[in-house]
Amino acid sequence: MALQNRGVEVITSLSVNRLGYSDEEQLKWATEQNLVLYSSNIRDFYRLHSDFLSKEQSHTGMILVQQQRYSVGELMRGMLRLIAAKST
């Protein structure tokens, strides 16, 4: 997988048996694992991010993308650019 070749690990909620957990539980778990959360659930995760800020809590980050606005290739290229920019 191209992302692995760049030193990036991609996992899914399904692959780590995390289906059925609340958004907040998912974000807290991702933070404990030092992972950035990726979702198309912009409204709920933006609200959750705001809640974290208001409570002075932190998380390792999230990438929120409108579903069906971009092709898979465009999403991957964008994520690789973001990773390259943050890795320097």
C-alpha distance (Angstrom), angle and dihedral (degrees) to the residues before:
residue distance angle dihedral
M1 . . .
A2 3.82 . .
L3 3.79 94.1 .
Q4 3.80 92.1 55.7
N5 3.80 90.3 53.3
R6 3.80 87.9 60.9
G7 3.79 92.6 53.1
V8 3.80 94.9 -99.8
E9 3.76 123.4 129.9
V10 3.80 118.2 -151.8
I11 3.79 120.0 -162.6
T12 3.78 133.1 170.0
S13 3.78 130.8 -141.2
L14 3.79 87.4 -114.5
S15 3.82 94.4 52.9
V16 3.82 92.1 54.6
N17 3.82 96.3 39.9
R18 3.82 94.0 -110.9
L19 3.80 99.7 130.1
G20 3.78 112.8 126.9
Y21 3.80 95.9 30.8
S22 3.80 118.6 125.0
D23 3.80 120.3 -103.5
E24 3.80 90.1 -108.5
E25 3.81 91.8 51.1
Q26 3.81 89.9 48.9
L27 3.81 92.2 51.3
K28 3.80 93.3 46.3
W29 3.81 90.9 48.8
A30 3.81 91.8 48.2
T31 3.80 89.1 51.3
E32 3.81 91.9 49.7
Q33 3.82 88.2 51.7
N34 3.84 91.8 45.5
L35 3.81 90.6 -118.0
V36 3.78 131.3 142.6
L37 3.79 112.7 -127.9
Y38 3.83 119.0 -131.0
S39 3.79 119.9 -161.2
S40 3.78 145.6 153.0
N41 3.79 89.0 -148.5
I42 3.81 91.7 99.1
R43 3.79 99.5 160.5
D44 3.80 97.2 51.3
F45 3.79 96.9 40.6
Y46 3.81 92.9 45.3
R47 3.82 87.8 53.6
L48 3.79 90.1 47.7
H49 3.81 91.0 49.6
S50 3.82 89.5 51.6
D51 3.81 90.1 49.2
F52 3.80 90.5 52.0
L53 3.81 90.8 50.9
S54 3.80 93.0 48.7
K55 3.83 89.2 52.8
E56 3.82 91.3 44.9
Q57 3.80 89.8 -117.7
S58 3.76 121.6 143.2
H59 3.79 134.9 -149.1
T60 3.79 133.9 -170.8
G61 3.77 93.2 -107.3
M62 3.73 144.0 -90.3
I63 3.77 137.0 -127.2
L64 3.80 112.4 -148.3
V65 3.79 119.0 -168.6
Q66 3.79 131.7 176.9
Q67 3.77 108.2 -109.9
Q68 3.82 115.6 -114.8
R69 3.81 93.5 5.7
Y70 3.80 94.1 104.6
S71 3.79 134.0 32.7
V72 3.79 119.3 -112.3
G73 3.81 88.9 -107.7
E74 3.81 92.1 52.9
L75 3.81 90.6 48.6
M76 3.81 92.7 50.2
R77 3.82 93.2 47.0
G78 3.80 89.8 49.6
M79 3.78 92.6 49.2
L80 3.81 91.7 47.9
R81 3.83 89.9 51.5
L82 3.81 89.9 49.5
I83 3.81 91.7 48.6
A84 3.81 91.9 48.0
A85 3.81 91.2 49.3
K86 3.82 92.8 48.8
S87 3.81 93.2 44.3
T88 3.80 95.4 60.9
